[in-house]
Amino acid sequence: MTIGDRIAAEALALVGASFRLRGRVPATGLDCVGLVLAALTGAGLRVSEPPAYALRGTGRARANALLRAGGLVPADGEQPGDVLLVDSGPMQLHLMIRAEAGHVHAHAGLGRVVLMPPPAPWPILGLWRVPEGESD
């Protein structure tokens, strides 16, 4: 099983968790950053909380820098376990994780982590991937 497959499996296991702004603990709620952190940690990666950030009003360059600082690398062609940076609305960036069956993300409107079938519901600004061999 690849690291991407493990990340996707961990993300799928979080479907149904409550949405909570700035949430980092699956039992109490996750936002999109919390979802990514939980899936990466569950897949055996060492991750740390990103420095202060705001997806609303944060430019694409800053979001890309945060993803790169987290050990992800730019990728081409969606694969399971990829982290997608998407434009979910005016001045609003969002993260999703690719799974075989679609995209897992923390949906504020529905109040929980959901799996949505492809294609991505918003414009994709970037695909990010954990390089193989990065897990503990």
N, C-alpha and C positions, 0 to 999 in steps of 0.2 A: 504494500500500500504506500503510495507516495505521500509526501507531506501535504500536498494539496488535497488529496483524498481525505486525509485525517482532519484537516481544517474544515472541509465541507461537512464531514460527518459530525464534528463538534458543533458546527453552526446549526445543522438540522436538529440536533438534540436540544437546542435552545428554543426551537419554535414553540410558541405558546407562553414563553416567559413574559412577564409584565414589562411594559415600557415605563421607563423612569428617566427623566432628564438627568444627565450626568450619572446615571446608574452604572455601576460596575460589578454588581453581585447578582448572578442569575436569580437567586431566591428572592431578592427584593426589587429587581427591575434593572433593565438595561436600556441604554440609548445606542445609537449606531456605533459609537466608539467603544462602548462597553461590550457590545456584541463581538466586535473584532478582537478586542483584548481577550475576552473569555474563550473564543474559538481558538485563537493562537495558543493561549495557555493550555487549554484542554488537549491540544495536539502535541504538547510537549515542548513548546518553545518558551524561552525566557523573554518576557516582555515587561515593560514598565509603563506607567502612566505617562502619556505625552505631557510636555510642558503646557502651561496655560494656552488655551486655544478657544476659538469660537467658530463653529462651522458657518454660522450666519454672519455674513460680512467678511469672512476670511477669504482672501483671494486664493485662486487656484495654485499659485506659486507657493504660498505658505502651506496649504494643505499637502501639496506634493513634498515639500521639505519635511513635514511631520511624518509622512508615510515612509520616506527614505530614511529618516532618523530612526524609525521603528524597525529597520532592517529589511524592508520590502524593496523590491526592484521593479522598475517599469517592465511591463509584459505586453505581448501581442497575442491576440486570439484568446478569448475567454476559456479558462480551464477550471475545473472544480478546485475550490480553495482560493481562487483569486479574489482580491479585494477591489471592488469597483468604486471609484470616486465619481459621483453623479451630481448633476445640476437639478435639484428637486424643486426649485422655484427661485424667484428673484432673490439674489444675494443669499441663497441657501444651498450649501453643499451637504451631501449625505454619503454614507458608506454602506455598501451591501457586500455580501459574500456569495460567490457563485457556487452553486451545487449542481449536480447533474440534472435535477428536475427544475431548476430555476434559480431565483435569487432570494437569499435570506436577508431580511433586514428588520430593524426595530421600527415599527410603524406607529408614529405618535397618534395618528388619527384613530387607529383601531385599538391602541393601547396595549399592544403586545408585539412580540417578534413573530414574523410571518414568513412563509415561503410563497413567492409569487412566480408564476410560470414565465418563461422568456417570451418575448424579448424584455429587456430592462424597460421599466415604465418611464424613465427619464433619460435625457442625453448623458452618455458616458463621457466623462472628461479624462479618465485614465484608468488603466488596469494595472494592478500591483500584485506582485507574487513574492512568496517566500522562496528563496533559492533552495533547491534540493540540498540535503546534507546539513541544514541549519538546525535540526531538532536535537534535543538532548538525548 
